[in-house]
Amino acid sequence: MLDWLKRQDPGRVFLETTGESLTYGEMVEAVERRAVTGVEVIRPRLDVRSAVDVLAVMSRGSAVLVGDGIGPGRVDPSGAATVMFTSGTTGGPKGVRLTRANWDAAADASMRHLGLGPDDVWLLAMPLHHVAGISILLRSAYAGGRVRMLDGFDARAHAAELRRGVTMASMVPTMLARVLDVATGTHDGLRAVLLGGGPIPDRLLERGLATGLPLLPTYGLTETAGQVATLRPGDPPANRGHPLPGVELQIVPDGRIAVRGPMVSPGYVGEPDRGRDDWLVTGDLGSIDEDGALRVLGRADTVIVSGGENIDPGMVEAEIASLARVDGALVVGLPSQEWGMESACLYVGEIGEGEVERQLRERLPGFMIPKRWLRVSELPVTSMGKPDRVAAARCFS
């Protein structure tokens, strides 16, 4: 990563926050000054010092990136540049090894697909221990662009920054819903907003496009160093994504998405390397259209079969979270003598259960409406910060 920084104009700004900024030349000096001990566990914040730490260790050692509440223990990265932790909805954290070659391939593919260059300014408000956050920093360094780093996500601050000269941004559906609740004005100069990290409700996509936001649905994983399929800039708006250069996609017989390409991780910590030509079969369901574009349909391991109908909790959660005065939702399956399984929803918000259900019936078919509701002050999460569906189900016992 140090060589990416060195090949750029040293006088151009690379990273800016509300309080300071570093040019490419200054970042190179800071990275070279920072001592590296080999394998380092880093708990990065959204600040300049953390960016220096991550880039320095990735350049000359192995950075094990963790968030609050995650104790990685002893990790052998087997020569990888980074280890980041990911897990399913109920599994324990698994360390994903990503090599410098993986990051090279991922950054190059993103640059070519999106047309990234020195004039781009990418808004960063996602944690640096998540692939969505760190990849913004790395893609920008690779392409010679600028990163505008906030100290976290605040809907009003985010909406304001989208009108202050940034050209690129990344959001998950819940972030977009919160921004749309407070956004006003135009977004001159903003040319792409990558929208991913979970199922995207068609209604939310339409709402965002109606405000003039250039939304590009995207799909990626920690295991692929970020995005592998994104709607092509300039294509008609649609809830789908085209594979990036060098990425191969297929749908295996059980409906799951499989990925192959040079950005795919060699494997998890403590496990043997994946073969170079092996497919990574994900836990996500999808379909590929006649144009080769991917549509993500939900998680294979969370589908609720109720009365013979398949319910994707992620899609229901996204629809609920997009409602006004609702701050989040978690849908789980519970045993039912009548239906086999029935869906139940925990949600955080200011409106009553009946009103949430009434609004949801205007958006989804009846079989997808949760049969049990519970309003809570906060949603249960795992140590990885992901929804804890086991704990959620216990709330209904």
C-alpha positions in Angstrom: 0.0 0.0 0.0 3.0 2.3 0.6 3.8 2.0 -3.1 0.3 3.1 -4.0 0.8 6.3 -1.9 4.3 7.0 -3.3 3.2 6.9 -7.0 0.7 9.8 -6.4 1.3 13.6 -6.5 2.8 14.2 -3.1 1.2 17.7 -2.9 -2.3 16.5 -3.4 -4.5 16.0 -0.3 -5.2 12.3 0.5 -7.1 12.3 3.8 -9.1 15.1 5.4 -11.1 15.2 8.6 -12.9 18.1 10.3 -9.7 19.0 12.1 -6.8 18.1 9.9 -5.6 16.9 6.6 -2.6 15.0 5.1 -1.3 15.2 1.6 0.0 12.1 -0.1 3.6 13.1 0.7 2.8 13.7 4.3 1.0 10.3 4.5 4.0 8.6 3.0 6.3 10.2 5.7 3.9 9.2 8.5 3.7 5.6 7.3 7.4 5.3 6.9 8.0 6.8 10.4 5.5 4.4 12.1 7.4 1.4 13.5 6.0 -2.0 12.5 6.5 -5.1 14.6 5.1 -7.7 12.1 1.7 -8.9 13.1 -0.2 -6.2 15.0 -3.7 -6.2 16.4 -5.3 -2.8 15.6 -8.6 -1.4 16.9 -8.9 1.5 14.5 -11.0 4.6 15.0 -12.1 7.0 12.3 -9.1 9.3 12.6 -5.9 10.1 11.0 -3.7 8.2 13.4 -5.7 5.0 12.8 -5.4 5.4 9.1 -1.6 5.8 9.4 -1.4 2.7 11.6 -3.5 0.5 9.2 -1.6 1.6 6.1 1.8 1.2 7.8 1.2 -2.3 9.1 -0.5 -3.5 5.9 2.5 -2.2 3.9 5.2 -3.9 6.0 3.5 -6.5 8.2 0.0 -8.0 8.9 -2.8 -5.9 10.3 -5.4 -7.8 12.4 -8.3 -5.3 12.4 -10.9 -5.6 15.2 -13.7 -3.6 16.6 -14.9 -3.1 20.2 -15.9 -6.3 21.9 -13.8 -8.6 19.7 -10.9 -10.3 21.3 -9.0 -12.1 18.4 -6.6 -14.0 20.6 -3.5 -15.3 18.9 -3.7 -15.0 15.1 -1.5 -16.5 12.5 -2.2 -14.5 9.3 0.0 -16.7 7.2 1.5 -13.8 5.3 -1.7 -12.0 4.7 -1.8 -8.2 4.7 -4.9 -8.0 6.8 -7.2 -10.2 8.9 -10.7 -9.0 9.4 -13.4 -10.8 11.3 -16.8 -11.9 10.0 -19.5 -14.3 11.0 -22.9 -15.6 10.1 -26.0 -14.7 12.0 -25.3 -17.2 14.8 -21.7 -18.4 14.2 -18.6 -17.2 16.0 -16.2 -14.7 14.4 -14.0 -16.0 11.7 -10.8 -14.3 10.7 -10.7 -13.6 6.9 -7.1 -13.5 5.5 -6.6 -11.0 2.6 -3.3 -10.8 0.8 -1.7 -7.8 -0.9 -2.6 -9.4 -4.2 -6.2 -9.6 -3.1 -6.3 -5.9 -2.3 -4.4 -5.0 -5.5 -7.0 -6.9 -7.5 -10.0 -5.5 -5.6 -8.8 -1.8 -5.8 -8.0 -2.1 -9.5 -11.3 -3.7 -10.4 -13.2 -1.0 -8.4 -11.2 1.8 -10.1 -11.9 0.4 -13.6 -15.6 -0.3 -12.9 -16.3 3.1 -11.3 -13.8 5.2 -13.3 -12.1 6.4 -10.1 -9.4 9.0 -10.4 -7.5 11.9 -8.7 -10.6 14.2 -8.9 -12.7 11.9 -6.8 -13.5 12.6 -3.1 -14.9 9.6 -1.2 -17.0 10.2 1.9 -16.0 7.7 4.7 -18.1 7.2 7.8 -17.9 3.4 8.1 -15.6 1.6 10.6 -12.1 0.9 9.4 -12.3 -2.7 10.9 -15.1 -3.5 8.4 -14.3 -4.1 4.8 -16.7 -1.4 3.7 -14.7 1.2 5.5 -11.1 0.1 4.9 -11.8 -0.5 1.2 -12.7 3.2 0.8 -9.3 4.2 2.2 -7.5 1.7 0.0 -9.4 2.3 -3.2 -8.8 6.0 -2.9 -5.0 5.5 -2.3 -4.8 3.2 -5.3 -6.6 5.6 -7.7 -5.0 8.8 -6.3 -8.3 10.3 -4.9 -9.2 12.0 -1.7 -10.9 10.6 1.4 -13.1 12.8 3.5 -13.4 11.1 6.9 -16.2 11.7 9.4 -15.9 10.5 13.0 -18.9 8.2 12.6 -22.4 8.2 11.0 -24.8 11.0 11.8 -27.6 11.4 9.3 -27.6 15.2 9.2 -23.8 15.5 9.0 -23.8 12.8 6.2 -26.5 14.6 4.3 -24.7 17.9 4.5 -21.4 16.3 3.3 -23.1 14.9 0.3 -23.7 18.5 -0.8 -20.1 19.7 -0.1 -18.1 18.5 -3.0 -17.8 14.7 -2.4 -18.1 12.6 -5.6 -18.4 9.2 -4.1 -20.1 7.7 -1.0 -21.0 4.3 0.4 -24.1 3.4 2.4 -26.1 0.5 3.7 -30.0 0.7 3.3 -30.6 1.8 6.9 -28.1 4.7 6.5 -29.8 5.8 3.3 -33.3 5.7 4.9 -32.0 8.0 7.7 -30.3 10.4 5.3 -33.5 10.7 3.2 -35.4 11.6 6.3 -33.3 14.8 6.7 -31.8 15.5 3.3 -32.6 18.7 1.4 -31.2 20.4 -1.6 -29.2 19.1 -4.6 -26.1 17.0 -4.8 -24.0 18.7 -7.4 -20.8 16.8 -8.2 -21.9 13.6 -6.5 -21.6 10.9 -9.2 -22.1 7.6 -7.4 -23.4 6.3 -4.1 -22.7 2.6 -3.6 -25.6 1.0 -1.8 -25.1 -2.5 -0.3 -24.5 -4.5 2.9 -27.9 -6.1 2.8 -31.2 -6.5 0.8 -32.3 -3.2 -0.8 -36.0 -2.6 -0.8 -37.2 -1.5 -4.2 -39.2 1.3 -2.6 -36.2 2.7 -0.8 -34.1 2.6 -4.0 -36.9 4.5 -5.8 -37.2 7.0 -3.0 -33.5 7.7 -3.1 -33.4 8.0 -6.9 -36.3 10.4 -6.8 -34.2 12.9 -4.7 -31.4 12.8 -7.4 -29.0 10.5 -5.5 -27.0 8.5 -8.1 -27.5 5.2 -6.3 -25.5 2.1 -7.5 -26.6 -1.2 -5.9 -23.5 -3.2 -4.9 -22.7 -6.6 -3.5 -19.5 -7.6 -1.8 -18.1 -9.6 1.1 -15.2 -9.4 3.6 -13.9 -12.6 1.8 -13.7 -10.7 -1.5 -12.1 -7.4 -0.2 -15.3 -5.6 -0.8 -17.4 -5.1 -3.9 -17.6 -7.8 -6.6 -20.8 -6.7 -8.4 -22.1 -3.1 -8.8 -24.5 -1.5 -11.2 -22.5 0.1 -14.0 -22.4 3.9 -13.8 -24.7 5.4 -16.4 -26.9 2.3 -16.7 -30.6 2.7 -16.1 -31.4 2.5 -12.4 -32.1 -1.1 -11.3 -31.8 -3.2 -8.2 -28.9 -5.3 -9.6 -25.1 -5.2 -10.0 -22.7 -6.1 -12.8 -19.6 -8.1 -12.0 -16.4 -6.1 -11.7 -13.5 -6.7 -14.1 -11.9 -10.1 -13.2 -14.9 -11.3 -11.2 -16.8 -14.5 -12.2 -20.3 -15.2 -10.7 -22.6 -18.1 -10.8 -25.6 -19.4 -8.9 -25.1 -23.0 -7.5 -28.0 -25.5 -7.5 -29.3 -24.5 -4.0 -29.6 -20.8 -5.1 -26.5 -19.4 -3.4 -24.1 -17.0 -5.0 -20.6 -18.3 -5.9 -17.6 -16.0 -6.6 -14.3 -16.5 -8.3 -11.5 -14.1 -9.0 -8.1 -12.7 -7.8 -9.7 -10.7 -5.0 -11.1 -13.7 -3.3 -9.4 -14.5 0.1 -7.2 -17.6 0.3 -9.2 -18.7 3.4 -9.9 -18.2 7.1 -7.4 -18.1 9.9 -6.5 -21.6 10.9 -7.8 -23.2 7.7 -6.0 -24.4 4.6 -5.8 -22.2 1.6 -8.5 -22.3 -1.0 -7.4 -23.5 -4.4 -6.7 -20.7 -6.9 -9.5 -21.9 -9.2 -12.0 -22.8 -6.5 -15.3 -21.0 -6.2 -16.2 -19.2 -3.0 -19.8 -20.3 -2.3 -21.4 -17.6 -0.2 -24.3 -17.8 2.2 -26.3 -15.3 0.0 -29.1 -16.2 -2.4 -29.2 -14.6 -5.8 -30.1 -14.6 -9.4 -28.3 -13.6 -12.6 -30.2 -12.1 -15.5 -29.6 -12.3 -19.2 -27.2 -9.3 -19.0 -25.0 -11.1 -16.5 -26.1 -8.8 -13.7 -26.6 -10.1 -10.1 -29.6 -9.5 -7.9 -29.2 -10.4 -4.2 -32.3 -12.2 -2.8 -31.3 -12.6 0.8 -29.5 -14.9 3.2 -29.7 -18.7 2.7 -29.3 -19.4 6.4 -32.1 -17.2 7.7 -34.9 -18.0 5.3 -38.1 -18.7 7.3 -40.5 -21.3 5.7 -44.0 -20.5 7.0 -47.0 -22.2 5.7 -45.1 -23.3 2.6 -44.0 -19.7 1.8 -40.3 -18.5 2.0 -39.8 -15.4 4.0 -36.5 -13.5 3.7 -36.0 -11.7 7.1 -33.5 -9.3 5.7 -35.9 -7.9 3.1 -38.7 -7.6 5.8 -36.2 -5.9 8.2 -35.1 -3.4 5.5 -38.7 -2.5 4.7 -39.5 -1.9 8.4 -36.3 0.1 9.0 -37.2 2.4 6.1 -40.4 3.5 7.8 -40.5 6.9 9.4 -39.8 6.8 13.2 -38.4 3.3 13.1 -34.7 2.9 13.9 -34.2 -0.8 13.2 -35.8 -4.2 13.1 -34.8 -7.9 13.5 -37.0 -10.7 12.2 -36.7 -14.3 13.4 -38.5 -17.6 12.9 -40.3 -19.3 15.8 -41.9 -22.8 16.0 -45.6 -22.8 15.2 -48.1 -25.7 15.3 -50.2 -24.0 12.7 -47.5 -22.7 10.2 -44.5 -24.9 11.0 -42.6 -21.6 11.6 -43.9 -18.1 12.0 -42.0 -14.8 11.8 -41.6 -12.5 14.8 -40.2 -9.0 14.8 -38.2 -7.0 17.4 -38.0 -3.3 16.5 -36.8 0.0 17.8 -38.9 3.1 17.2 -41.3 5.7 18.3 -44.5 4.2 16.8 -46.7 1.4 18.1 -46.8 -2.2 16.9 -50.1 -1.8 15.1 -49.0 1.2 13.1 -45.8 -0.5 12.0 -47.9 -3.5 10.8 -50.4 -1.3 9.1 -47.8 0.5 7.1 -46.0 -2.7 6.3 -49.1 -4.2 4.8 -49.0 -1.5 2.2 -45.6 -2.6 1.1 -45.4 -6.4 1.4 -47.6 -9.4 0.7 -49.5 -10.7 3.7 -47.4 -13.9 4.2 -44.3 -11.7 4.8 -45.9 -9.7 7.7 -44.6 -10.8 11.1 -47.2 -12.5 13.2 -45.7 -11.4 16.5 -44.2 -8.0 17.4 -42.2 -6.6 20.3 -40.9 -3.0 20.6 -37.5 -2.9 22.4 -35.0 -0.2 23.4 -32.2 -1.8 21.4 -31.7 -4.8 19.1 -29.5 -7.7 20.3 -26.2 -8.0 18.5 -23.3 -10.5 18.5 -19.7 -9.5 19.4 -19.2 -8.7 15.7 -22.0 -6.2 15.8 -24.2 -8.4 13.6 -27.9 -9.2 14.5 -28.1 -11.9 17.2 -31.1 -13.9 16.0 -30.7 -16.5 18.8 -31.0 -13.8 21.5 -33.9 -12.2 19.6 -35.9 -15.5 19.5 -35.4 -15.8 23.3 -37.2 -12.5 23.7 -40.5 -14.2 22.6 -40.2 -17.2 24.9 
